[in-house]
Amino acid sequence: MKKLKKLFSLCLALVLVLTCVPAAFAAEAEDCMIDEDAKASLTIWKFDWTNAYKDGVWDEDSFISTGWRESYVEEVLGETVREGDANGNPDHPLGNGQNSNGYALKGVEFTILRVADIVTFSESANDQHPDYNLTMVLYGFHKEKAADLLAAIGLPNGEGRYENADMMAERDSAVPLAAGDSSDNYWYYQSDVLNKALSDALEDNATTVKDALEAYVAASNEAIVMDKTNENGKTIRRDLDLGLWLCVESACPEMVTSSTAPFFISLPMSTVSGDSNSASPEGGHFWNYDVVVYPKNNTGIPSLRKEIREAQKDTGKNEGSDNIYDGFAHNATASAGDVLEYQIISGIPTITSNATSICTWNFYDTISEGISYNKSLKDVKIEIFTDEDCTDKVATWLQDDGRFTVTYSSDDRHMTIDVTDIGLEEINGNAENVNGKLFASYSNYTMRITYSATINSDASFIYGENGNCNEVVLTWKRTSSEYYDTLIDDCHVFSFGLDLTKLFSDLDSESATEMDMFKHVKFKIFNDNDGYWLTAKRDEETGIYYVTGHVTEEADATIFYPVTVDGQFGKVVIKGMEDDYWSLFEVETANGYTLLKDKVYVDIYVEENYDRICDIYTKDVLGVLQNDPHYCYGNAQPMSLIDADGGYDLHLTGIPQDYLEHYFLTAYAIVDYNDVNMVDDGDSANALAPLTIVNTKGFDLPQTGDNGVWMYGVIGVTMMAGALVVILLASKKNKKESVQQ
C-alpha cells in the first residue's frame, strides 16, 4: 500500500510539474507535493466593503483572491483615513468619538469545519477517457457525516460525485483513514462540481442555504470557532489539519447587514496568480499552507424616527387616517388636555441568515414631565410593513400577543418596549420575503410602533419655544451579542397661551381689586379655525388658567375672570393653547363701564427656528450615529446627490441612511391685526401672547333725586312764601278797610 501511495504522489507531482511553466518563481519538485505531515493556518481579514464602495476606494475589480497575504489590500482598506474619522477630520468625528482602522470590521466570528479529505485518484483508460490514463485531485466526503452538507448545496445522496471513484480500493489522503474506516464510506467530488453546486444553491436561495450550512457546522463537535476579528479586522487559526474546510460566518456585529456566503477552502491550496498589485507568486507553482482570505461584508444601520400629531382630526392638522404622513412630524403643537399620537418607525436590518439574525431589539422611550402615557393594555401596537411608506402590512402585534412587552418606570416618564423571543423568531424566521430569496422573513421590512399620551393641564408642561421633548432609543444586537449599537431620535410638542391685562380707565388695578371690580368681568374664548369654545381650570394658588379641552356649545365654555397673578392685579393668564386663530369675547364688565364693541382677534402661529437645531443625535454616544458620514449623506451635504452606496445597488436597510436633522419651533402672535412680541414663561421664550383691555367709564345720565331736583323745592318754598305774603298783605288791607268803615 505504501508503494502505491508513493506512486500516486509521484503522479500528482508530475501533473503539477508539467503545469509549472518556467518563471522567476519556479518551484522545486518537492514544493509541488503536499507535505502530509505539515499543518496549515487560515487568516481572515474583514473589511467594510459597502463603505469602501461608497467612498470610491474599492470595487470588484480591485482585488483578485489568491489565498496569499496581499499587503496592498490591508493598506488600502485597513489604513485609509476615512472622512468622519476623529483622526482625519476633527470637525466631523465618528459618532462615538473614536478613530476607525480604515474599513476594518471588529467582532466578526467564523466557524470552520474540516469536511473532506484531499485525495489523489488515478484510473486507467476507459470509456470516458479512451486515449489516456487519468490522475486528478478529488475531495472525499464521508457519506454519513457529510449527508446534510451535500444535501444543502444540492448534491443529496452523492449526486454529482465522480462515480468512477466509488470503488477506490486504495487512496492517497492528506489525513489517513480512521481505524475501521473504509473508502467505501466516501463520495468523491471534483472541486469545480463543489464550487458550482454551492454557488448555484446560494443564488437560488441564499438564506436557506446559509442557515443550513451554519447549522451543519454548529452541530459538529469537531467545528472550530475562530476568534472574533480584532480592531484591524483580522483573525487567525493555526495548526489546522490538511483537508477541505467549510467556513461560515457564525456571528457578526450590529452594523453588518449581509454575512459572507459560506465557502470552501482547501488547506493547503495551490498558488493563484494575482493582479499587478499582488504579492502572490505565479499561480500553480506550489502549495500554500498559510491561506489568507479577504471575504467581504456589507454594512449599514437601521433607520429610526419618532414623530407626533394631535389625535383629534377636528383640529385641522390631520385627516385622522392611519397614513404615516397624515400630520405626523418631528414637531407638533397642541392644547393642554389634548391626546397626542406618537409613531416610532424603524427599518428592520438586513437579515440574510442566522449569522445576521437579531438577538436584541428594544425601544427605550422617554416622555417629558408635562405629558402622561395613556397606559391602556391596547394602547401600544406594533405593525410590520414590507415598504417604507407603511402601506403593505404583513403583521399586527398587540400587547397581549406575547411578541413584545411594555413596562413603565416608577416615575411614569419612561416606557420600554422589548421584542420577546417569540417576536424575534418571527422577525428572523423563514417566512417568504418580498425582497427576494436573499432575505429572511422580515429582513428590510419596516416596523411601526404607535401609542398615545395626554398633555397635562398644569405647570408641569413647558409652554413656549423650549418645547417638550420626547426621546426614543433603539438598541439592537446581532449574533455577536457583546457588540451592540443604538439609534436615537426625538420629537417635540409645543403649546402657548395668553397674558391678558384688564384695566379700568379711571382706577388703578390695585384699587379695582380692593373694590372687587374684577369679579364682574367675564371673558370667553372661541377657536375660529376649528369651531369650538375653550375650557380650562384655574389654579387657585397661582391664579393661572390651564386649558383642559374644548366644547361645541357656548353655554359649556369656561368663563375667565381677571385675578391676581404673581402680584399683578387684573390678569387673565391662560396656558395650553395651540397655534391657531382665536377670538376673545368680553361678555360682562363692571357696572358703569363700557363693554368691548367687538371680539378681540388673536392669531398665534409658529415657524421653524433655523438658529436652534435639535441636538438629539449628539447624545448617541454608544455607537454609530445615524448622521455618521460613513453611513449617510454626510453632515456637510444633507440630501446630497452623491450616491451613498458608491453607485452599487445594494438593497440594504439604512444604505443610504437619511440625513436627519430638525429644528425647534418659535412662535409669533398678531392681536387685532397688529404684531405683538410674545412674552416669556420662565426661561421659555415666546410663550404667551400679551394684550391689554381697558374699559372706559360710561356716559353720565341725570338721575331722580339728584342735581336739579332741589330747585323744584326751592321754587315751591318761594312760591309758598310769596303766597303767604300776598295773603298777609290782603288780610291787612281788609282789616284797614273794615276800621275805616
C-alpha positions, 0 to 999 in steps of 0.5 A: 500500500505504501508503494502505491501511495508513493506512486500516486504522489509521484503522479500528482507531482508530475501533473503539477510539474508539467503545469509549472511553466518556467518563471522567476518563481519556479518551484522545486519538485518537492514544493509541488507535493503536499507535505502530509505531515505539515499543518496549515493556518487560515487568516481572515481579514474583514473589511467594510466593503459597502463603505469602501464602495461608497467612498470610491476606494474599492470595487470588484475589480480591485482585488483578485483572491489568491489565498496569499497575504496581499499587503496592498489590500490591508493598506488600502482598506485597513489604513485609509483615513476615512472622512468622519474619522476623529483622526482625519477630520476633527470637525466631523468625528465618528459618532462615538468619538473614536478613530476607525482602522480604515474599513476594518470590521471588529467582532466578526466570528467564523466557524470552520469545519474540516469536511473532506479529505484531499485525495489523489485518484488515478484510473486507467483508460476507459470509456470516458477517457479512451486515449489516456490514463487519468490522475486528478485531485478529488475531495472525499466526503464521508457519506454519513457525516457529510449527508446534510452538507451535500444535501444543502448545496444540492448534491443529496445522496452523492449526486454529482460525485465522480462515480468512477471513484466509488470503488477506490480500493486504495487512496492517497489522503492528506489525513489517513483513514480512521481505524475501521474506516473504509473508502467505501464510506466516501463520495468523491467530488471534483472541486469545480462540481463543489464550487458550482453546486454551492454557488448555484444553491446560494443564488437560488436561495441564499438564506436557506442555504446559509442557515443550513450550512451554519447549522451543519457546522454548529452541530459538529463537535469537531467545528472550530470557532475562530476568534472574533476579528480584532480592531484591524479586522483580522483573525487567525487559526493555526495548526489546522489539519490538511483537508477541505474546510467549510467556513461560515460566518457564525456571528457578526456585529450590529452594523453588518447587514449581509454575512459572507456566503459560506465557502470552501477552502482547501488547506493547503491550496495551490498558488493563484496568480494575482493582479499587478498589485499582488504579492502572490507568486505565479499561480500553480507553482506550489502549495500554500499552507498559510491561506489568507482570505479577504471575504467581504461584508456589507454594512449599514444601520437601521433607520429610526424616527419618532414623530407626533400629531394631535389625535383629534382630526377636528383640529385641522392638522390631520385627516385622522387616517392611519397614513404615516404622513397624515400630520405626523412630524418631528414637531407638533403643537397642541392644547393642554388636555389634548391626546397626542399620537406618537409613531416610532418607525424603524427599518428592520436590518438586513437579515440574510441568515442566522449569522445576521439574525437579531438577538436584541431589539428594544425601544427605550422611550422617554416622555417629558414631565408635562405629558402622561402615557395613556397606559391602556393594555391596547394602547401600544401596537406594533405593525410590520410593513414590507415598504417604507411608506407603511402601506403593505402590512404583513403583521399586527402585534398587540400587547397581549400577543406575547411578541413584545412587552411594555413596562413603565418606570416608577416615575411614569416618564419612561416606557420600554418596549422589548421584542420577546423571543417569540417576536424575534423568531418571527422577525428572523424566521423563514417566512417568504420575503418580498425582497427576494430569496436573499432575505429572511422573513422580515429582513428590510421590512419596516416596523411601526410602533404607535401609542398615545399620551395626554398633555397635562393641564398644569405647570408641569408642561413647558409652554413656549419655544423650549418645547417638550421633548420626547426621546426614543432609543433603539438598541439592537444586537446581532449574533455577536451579542457583546457588540451592540449599537443604538439609534436615537431620535426625538420629537417635540410638542409645543403649546402657548397661551395668553397674558391678558391685562384688564384695566379700568380707565379711571382706577388703578388695578390695585384699587379695582381689586380692593373694590372687587371690580374684577369679579364682574368681568367675564371673558370667553374664548372661541377657536375660529379655525376649528369651531369650538369654545375653550375650557380650562381650570384655574389654579387657585394658588397661582391664579393661572388658567390651564386649558383642559379641552374644548366644547361645541356649545357656548353655554359649556365654555369656561368663563375667565375672570381677571385675578391676581397673578404673581402680584399683578392685579387684573390678569387673565393668564391662560396656558395650553393653547395651540397655534391657531386663530382665536377670538376673545369675547368680553361678555360682562364688565363692571357696572358703569363701564363700557363693554368691548364693541367687538371680539378681540382677534388673536392669531398665534402661529409658529415657524421653524427656528433655523438658529436652534437645531435639535441636538438629539443625535449628539447624545448617541454616544454608544455607537454609530450615529445615524448622521455618521458620514460613513453611513449617510449623506454626510453632515456637510451635504444633507440630501446630497446627490452623491450616491451613498452606496458608491453607485452599487445597488445594494438593497440594504436597510439604512444604505443610504441612511437619511440625513436627519436633522430638525429644528425647534419651533418659535412662535409669533402672535398678531392681536387685532391685526397688529404684531405683538412680541410674545412674552416669556414663561420662565426661561421659555421664550415666546410663550404667551401672547400679551394684550391689554383691555381697558374699559372706559367709564360710561356716559353720565345720565341725570338721575331722580333725586339728584342735581336739579331736583332741589330747585323744584323745592326751592321754587315751591318754598318761594312760591309758598312764601310769596303766597303767604305774603300776598295773603298777609298783605290782603288780610291787612288791607281788609282789616284797614278797610273794615276800621275805616268803615 
